Amino acid sequence: MSPEKRIEELKKIKEICDDFERYCLNNLKIKTESGDIVPLEFNKIQKVIIQHVMDDLANHKPIRYIILKARKEGVSTLVEALIYWWTATHKNIKSKIVAHDQDTAEELYSMFRRYYDNSNPIFKPSTKYNTRTDLTFDTEEGTGLKSAIDVASAKNTGTGRGQTIQWMHGSEISKWPDGSELMAGLMQAVPKIPNTAIFLESTANGIGDFFHKTWQAAKAGNSVFKPLFFSWADREDYALPVPPNFKLTDEEKKLKTIHSLSDEQIAWRR
């Protein structure tokens, strides 16, 4: 290959690496509920989050979100994709994922392994460590990105202390044993500068816990976190064919009006 063609090729690679959606299209794959490995295609909820994150990056703002969600809406899948993309395309990035227990932490880590294993070789950085909890992009000679992703359990309240972290994901934080103490350390670990990110996400799990208080503070504008809420009705495929003689109850009529639901969504809710 001539030097000119090589320069042009590297330019195209960089353009794709700089564009999250194009990068995902060329690289990232997920496992479906049926066990198939397929390309990551964004649903409506994921597209909303992407727009917020890309706006923050473009405007040089620290990325800080707290997300209240229904189950299985693809929020964790997207957050891990964003973290993998940024860590695998930038030097000296430390990314950390904290889940409520070790099994969930390892399950989230498997997403990163899947992203890496199925990635186009052109966009696959060299790895030095690839264990059950750590994915380090480097070479034995130390000539790689020197970036890493690792996962941990929220049961270790000292997680993150003494570290400098650029991108962090707190998963199902309403289930963290001691969210206040753990987040105090993690917040200090992530600098308040552009190109850093903290994503806190969870399903609801009661009143008065750390997640509930943090969510309420964000809703009131008394927090660095921007609140994003996604109900089950925001997922396009949560709908079923309407059965014969379908008749709405009074409660369903109110829900349909308030939340602009279709009869198919009401059928799924039933």
Secondary structure per residue as TSV (DSSP state, phi and psi in degrees):
chain	resnum	aa	ss	phi	psi
A	1	M	-	360.0	134.3
A	2	S	-	-72.2	156.0
A	3	P	H	-56.3	-36.7
A	4	E	H	-65.5	-44.2
A	5	K	H	-66.6	-36.3
A	6	R	H	-64.5	-41.5
A	7	I	H	-62.9	-41.9
A	8	E	H	-65.2	-39.9
A	9	E	H	-63.8	-45.1
A	10	L	H	-63.5	-34.7
A	11	K	H	-63.7	-42.5
A	12	K	H	-67.2	-39.9
A	13	I	H	-61.6	-43.7
A	14	K	H	-64.1	-40.2
A	15	E	H	-59.6	-40.5
A	16	I	H	-70.3	-41.7
A	17	C	H	-62.7	-30.4
A	18	D	H	-81.2	-12.3
A	19	D	-	-111.8	105.6
A	20	F	H	-56.1	-46.0
A	21	E	H	-68.6	-40.5
A	22	R	H	-66.4	-37.8
A	23	Y	H	-61.3	-45.1
A	24	C	H	-63.3	-42.4
A	25	L	H	-59.7	-35.8
A	26	N	H	-85.3	-17.2
A	27	N	H	-129.9	-53.5
A	28	L	-	-85.3	134.1
A	29	K	E	-127.7	152.0
A	30	I	E	-125.8	164.9
A	31	K	E	-99.4	125.8
A	32	T	-	-78.7	171.6
A	33	E	T	-63.8	-22.3
A	34	S	T	-88.6	-1.9
A	35	G	S	94.8	2.4
A	36	D	-	-79.8	147.9
A	37	I	E	-99.2	116.3
A	38	V	E	-134.4	160.0
A	39	P	E	-61.6	147.5
A	40	L	-	-74.0	115.5
A	41	E	-	-118.0	132.9
A	42	F	-	-80.8	136.0
A	43	N	-	-89.3	179.8
A	44	K	H	-60.6	-41.3
A	45	I	H	-64.9	-46.0
A	46	Q	H	-62.1	-37.3
A	47	K	H	-64.0	-36.4
A	48	V	H	-63.9	-45.4
A	49	I	H	-64.3	-42.9
A	50	I	H	-57.1	-44.9
A	51	Q	H	-60.9	-43.2
A	52	H	H	-61.1	-46.6
A	53	V	H	-66.0	-44.1
A	54	M	H	-65.2	-35.4
A	55	D	H	-63.0	-42.6
A	56	D	H	-64.0	-42.7
A	57	L	H	-62.8	-43.8
A	58	A	H	-65.4	-32.1
A	59	N	T	-96.1	9.5
A	60	H	T	57.7	44.7
A	61	K	-	-109.9	143.4
A	62	P	-	-59.0	140.5
A	63	I	E	-92.2	115.9
A	64	R	E	-140.3	109.8
A	65	Y	E	-133.9	141.5
A	66	I	E	-117.7	126.2
A	67	I	E	-120.9	119.7
A	68	L	E	-100.1	125.0
A	69	K	E	-140.7	163.6
A	70	A	-	-86.3	173.8
A	71	R	S	-76.1	149.5
A	72	K	S	55.5	50.0
A	73	E	S	-107.2	4.2
A	74	G	S	84.1	12.6
A	75	V	H	-66.7	-50.1
A	76	S	H	-61.8	-40.5
A	77	T	H	-58.9	-43.2
A	78	L	H	-69.2	-44.7
A	79	V	H	-60.1	-42.3
A	80	E	H	-65.0	-35.1
A	81	A	H	-65.4	-42.8
A	82	L	H	-61.6	-44.6
A	83	I	H	-66.4	-42.9
A	84	Y	H	-61.0	-47.8
A	85	W	H	-55.2	-50.3
A	86	W	H	-67.3	-42.5
A	87	T	H	-69.9	-35.1
A	88	A	H	-84.2	-2.9
A	89	T	H	-124.3	5.9
A	90	H	S	-134.5	151.6
A	91	K	S	-85.6	148.8
A	92	N	S	58.8	40.7
A	93	I	-	-104.8	130.9
A	94	K	E	-111.0	118.3
A	95	S	E	-118.9	141.6
A	96	K	E	-135.8	137.9
A	97	I	E	-117.7	127.9
A	98	V	E	-119.2	119.3
A	99	A	E	-110.0	167.5
A	100	H	S	-71.9	-21.2
A	101	D	S	-148.6	170.0
A	102	Q	H	-67.3	-38.7
A	103	D	H	-60.7	-43.1
A	104	T	H	-68.1	-37.9
A	105	A	H	-58.7	-44.8
A	106	E	H	-69.4	-32.8
A	107	E	H	-65.8	-41.5
A	108	L	H	-65.8	-38.7
A	109	Y	H	-62.4	-33.1
A	110	S	H	-61.8	-26.6
A	111	M	H	-62.8	-43.8
A	112	F	H	-63.7	-43.1
A	113	R	H	-59.7	-41.6
A	114	R	H	-66.3	-42.3
A	115	Y	H	-58.5	-46.7
A	116	Y	H	-66.9	-48.7
A	117	D	H	-62.2	-32.8
A	118	N	T	-99.7	5.8
A	119	S	S	-72.3	150.6
A	120	N	-	-60.6	131.2
A	121	P	G	-53.8	-29.6
A	122	I	G	-61.8	-32.8
A	123	F	G	-105.6	12.3
A	124	K	-	-96.8	109.6
A	125	P	-	-71.6	157.6
A	126	S	-	-65.0	144.8
A	127	T	-	-117.7	142.6
A	128	K	S	-104.3	-42.2
A	129	Y	E	-125.0	137.9
A	130	N	E	-147.6	81.0
A	131	T	-	-110.0	-162.9
A	132	R	S	-74.2	-15.7
A	133	T	S	-135.8	-0.6
A	134	D	E	-140.5	130.2
A	135	L	E	-127.7	105.6
A	136	T	E	-109.3	125.6
A	137	F	E	-94.3	95.2
A	138	D	-	-163.4	177.3
A	139	T	-	-116.8	166.8
A	140	E	T	-61.0	-29.3
A	141	E	T	-84.8	-5.6
A	142	G	S	77.0	27.6
A	143	T	-	-104.6	9.7
A	144	G	S	-91.7	-157.7
A	145	L	-	-68.6	-27.3
A	146	K	-	59.5	36.2
A	147	S	E	-114.6	156.0
A	148	A	E	-152.5	151.9
A	149	I	E	-123.9	131.6
A	150	D	E	-139.0	160.3
A	151	V	E	-120.4	155.8
A	152	A	E	-151.1	164.0
A	153	S	E	-95.7	140.8
A	154	A	T	-68.1	-10.8
A	155	K	T	-67.7	-19.5
A	156	N	-	-93.6	98.3
A	157	T	T	-71.2	-8.2
A	158	G	T	-91.5	1.8
A	159	T	T	-54.8	130.2
A	160	G	T	90.2	-19.5
A	161	R	T	-65.9	135.5
A	162	G	T	82.4	0.4
A	163	Q	-	-105.9	163.0
A	164	T	-	-114.6	118.9
A	165	I	-	-118.9	137.1
A	166	Q	S	-96.3	-42.0
A	167	W	E	-126.4	131.0
A	168	M	E	-137.7	140.1
A	169	H	E	-125.3	119.1
A	170	G	E	-100.5	113.3
A	171	S	E	-99.4	135.6
A	172	E	S	47.4	55.8
A	173	I	G	-71.4	-15.4
A	174	S	G	-67.0	-15.3
A	175	K	G	-102.2	3.0
A	176	W	-	-68.1	136.5
A	177	P	T	-59.9	-42.6
A	178	D	T	-142.1	77.8
A	179	G	H	-63.7	-36.3
A	180	S	H	-62.6	-47.8
A	181	E	H	-68.0	-43.5
A	182	L	H	-64.4	-44.7
A	183	M	H	-69.1	-28.4
A	184	A	H	-58.8	-43.3
A	185	G	H	-71.2	-40.9
A	186	L	H	-67.9	-38.0
A	187	M	H	-63.0	-35.8
A	188	Q	H	-71.8	-24.9
A	189	A	H	-78.3	-24.1
A	190	V	S	-100.8	114.0
A	191	P	-	-62.8	148.3
A	192	K	S	-87.7	67.0
A	193	I	S	-136.3	162.5
A	194	P	T	-58.2	158.3
A	195	N	T	67.2	20.4
A	196	T	-	-117.8	155.9
A	197	A	E	-145.8	140.6
A	198	I	E	-131.3	121.3
A	199	F	E	-113.4	119.1
A	200	L	E	-110.3	126.0
A	201	E	E	-140.9	151.7
A	202	S	E	-171.1	156.3
A	203	T	-	-81.7	160.1
A	204	A	-	-70.2	145.8
A	205	N	-	-150.8	48.1
A	206	G	-	108.5	179.6
A	207	I	S	-116.5	139.5
A	208	G	S	94.2	-4.8
A	209	D	S	-83.1	179.9
A	210	F	H	-59.5	-45.2
A	211	F	H	-62.8	-45.2
A	212	H	H	-60.5	-45.0
A	213	K	H	-65.6	-40.9
A	214	T	H	-67.9	-38.6
A	215	W	H	-63.8	-45.6
A	216	Q	H	-62.9	-39.4
A	217	A	H	-64.4	-40.8
A	218	A	H	-66.2	-40.9
A	219	K	H	-62.1	-35.0
A	220	A	T	-82.4	-4.1
A	221	G	T	80.2	18.3
A	222	N	-	-106.8	39.4
A	223	S	S	-154.8	157.4
A	224	V	S	-74.3	-14.2
A	225	F	S	-87.3	139.7
A	226	K	E	-95.1	128.9
A	227	P	E	-84.8	134.3
A	228	L	E	-126.7	129.0
A	229	F	E	-118.8	131.3
A	230	F	E	-130.8	115.7
A	231	S	-	-88.0	173.7
A	232	W	G	-60.8	-27.9
A	233	A	G	-71.8	-12.1
A	234	D	G	-81.3	-10.6
A	235	R	S	-91.3	125.0
A	236	E	T	-62.4	-35.5
A	237	D	T	-89.2	6.0
A	238	Y	-	-84.5	71.5
A	239	A	-	-154.9	149.9
A	240	L	-	-135.5	154.1
A	241	P	-	-57.7	142.5
A	242	V	-	-76.2	126.0
A	243	P	-	-73.3	165.7
A	244	P	T	-60.7	150.2
A	245	N	T	57.0	35.1
A	246	F	-	-69.0	125.7
A	247	K	-	-136.8	128.5
A	248	L	-	-77.4	141.7
A	249	T	-	-78.4	169.1
A	250	D	H	-60.4	-40.9
A	251	E	H	-61.9	-43.6
A	252	E	H	-65.9	-35.5
A	253	K	H	-61.5	-42.2
A	254	K	H	-65.5	-45.2
A	255	L	H	-61.7	-41.6
A	256	K	H	-61.9	-40.3
A	257	T	H	-72.2	-48.2
A	258	I	H	-64.6	-41.4
A	259	H	H	-107.3	8.0
A	260	S	T	54.5	48.2
A	261	L	-	-87.9	152.6
A	262	S	-	-91.4	164.5
A	263	D	H	-61.1	-33.6
A	264	E	H	-64.3	-37.5
A	265	Q	H	-69.6	-37.8
A	266	I	H	-63.9	-40.0
A	267	A	H	-61.5	-40.9
A	268	W	H	-64.6	-42.7
A	269	R	H	-59.2	-39.8
A	270	R	-	-62.2	360.0
